[in-house]
Amino acid sequence: MATELLLMENVPNLGNEGDVVNVADGYARNYLVPKKIAEKVTAAARARLAKLMEQRAEERKLELAGARALADKLAKASCTITVKTGEDDKLYGSVNNADIAKSLSEQGIEIDRHIIVVEEPIKELGVFDVKVKLHADVNATVKVWIVGE
């Protein structure tokens, strides 16, 4: 038998929020309904879903606005990282996303190091443009100066 459910959030390989899907009774009874991922199709469930979708849309707008503001702040910022160098200006070690996040936090810009995208660790002196993925729709670029002691 199959049960008809209204999805309250996105479920991989099943459907998106607001879709009406048919699933096996056990899957509905043991997983989807207890975890409040889906509900039986009723007028009340549709009303709750509509309210939930409005709240999530508002949250997404606020997140996007915050990400754009932070992107503007990052575009104006640049960070200078001083590293030890050996002969011929070769670095001891490398500069990675954690070093860049620390340098930005010293300037008062707090961002998670995991959203800083460094394709490969920086192993030479110079100026580099580093991408920061703030939101699914917003990316920023930070100018990073690597200078020797």
C-alpha positions in Angstrom: 0.0 0.0 0.0 1.0 3.6 -0.5 0.4 6.6 1.7 -0.1 10.1 0.3 1.9 12.7 2.2 2.7 16.4 2.0 6.4 17.2 2.3 7.3 19.8 4.9 10.9 20.1 3.8 13.1 19.0 0.9 13.9 15.2 0.8 16.6 14.0 -1.5 15.4 11.5 -4.1 11.8 12.0 -3.1 10.6 15.6 -3.6 10.7 19.2 -2.5 8.9 21.1 0.2 5.2 21.4 -0.7 5.1 18.3 -3.0 2.5 15.7 -2.5 4.2 12.2 -2.8 3.2 8.6 -2.5 5.4 6.5 -0.2 5.4 3.1 1.4 3.3 2.9 4.6 6.3 1.9 6.7 8.5 4.7 5.4 5.7 7.2 6.2 4.9 5.7 9.6 8.4 5.1 10.8 10.5 7.9 9.4 8.8 10.8 7.6 5.9 11.5 9.9 7.7 11.1 13.3 10.5 13.3 12.2 8.0 15.9 11.0 9.4 15.8 7.5 6.0 15.1 6.0 2.3 15.1 7.1 -0.9 13.5 5.8 -2.5 15.7 3.2 -5.1 17.9 5.0 -6.2 21.5 4.8 -4.5 22.2 8.1 -1.2 20.7 6.9 -1.4 22.8 3.8 -2.0 25.9 5.9 1.0 25.1 8.2 3.2 24.5 5.2 2.2 27.8 3.7 3.1 29.6 6.9 6.3 27.7 7.2 7.3 28.6 3.6 6.6 32.3 4.3 8.9 32.2 7.4 11.6 30.4 5.5 11.4 32.9 2.6 11.7 35.8 5.1 14.7 34.1 6.7 16.3 33.6 3.3 15.9 37.3 2.5 17.6 38.3 5.8 20.4 35.8 5.2 20.9 37.2 1.6 20.9 40.8 2.8 23.4 39.9 5.5 25.6 38.1 3.1 25.6 41.0 0.6 26.5 43.5 3.4 29.4 41.2 4.4 30.5 40.9 0.8 30.7 44.7 0.5 32.7 44.8 3.7 35.1 42.1 2.4 35.5 43.8 -1.0 36.9 46.9 0.8 39.1 44.8 3.2 42.5 43.3 2.5 44.6 41.2 4.8 48.3 41.2 5.2 49.9 38.0 6.4 53.5 38.1 7.5 55.3 34.8 7.1 58.8 33.5 7.7 60.8 33.0 4.5 64.1 31.3 3.7 66.5 31.7 0.8 65.1 33.1 -2.4 61.9 34.2 -0.5 60.6 30.7 -0.2 58.0 30.2 2.5 58.4 27.9 5.5 55.1 26.1 5.2 52.1 27.7 3.5 49.2 30.1 4.0 45.7 28.5 4.2 42.1 29.5 4.8 42.6 29.4 8.6 45.4 31.9 8.4 43.2 34.2 6.3 40.3 33.9 8.7 42.5 34.7 11.6 43.9 37.8 9.8 40.3 39.0 9.0 39.2 38.4 12.6 42.0 40.7 13.7 40.3 43.4 11.6 37.0 42.7 13.1 35.5 40.7 10.3 34.4 37.3 11.8 33.9 34.6 9.2 34.2 30.8 9.3 37.3 29.5 7.8 35.3 26.8 5.9 33.7 29.3 3.6 37.1 30.7 2.5 38.0 28.9 -0.8 41.7 28.5 -1.3 42.2 26.2 -4.3 45.6 25.1 -3.1 47.7 26.5 -0.2 49.6 29.7 -1.0 53.4 28.9 -1.0 54.9 32.2 -2.3 55.0 35.9 -1.6 52.7 38.2 -3.4 49.1 39.4 -3.7 46.3 36.9 -4.2 42.6 37.2 -4.7 40.8 34.7 -2.5 37.2 33.8 -3.0 34.8 33.7 0.0 31.5 31.8 -0.5 29.1 33.7 1.8 25.8 32.4 0.5 24.6 30.2 -2.4 24.0 33.4 -4.4 26.8 35.6 -3.0 30.5 35.3 -3.4 33.1 37.9 -2.3 36.8 38.3 -3.1 39.4 39.3 -0.5 42.8 40.6 -1.5 45.5 38.8 0.5 49.0 40.1 0.7 51.7 37.6 1.7 54.8 39.4 2.9 58.1 38.1 4.3 59.5 39.0 7.7 
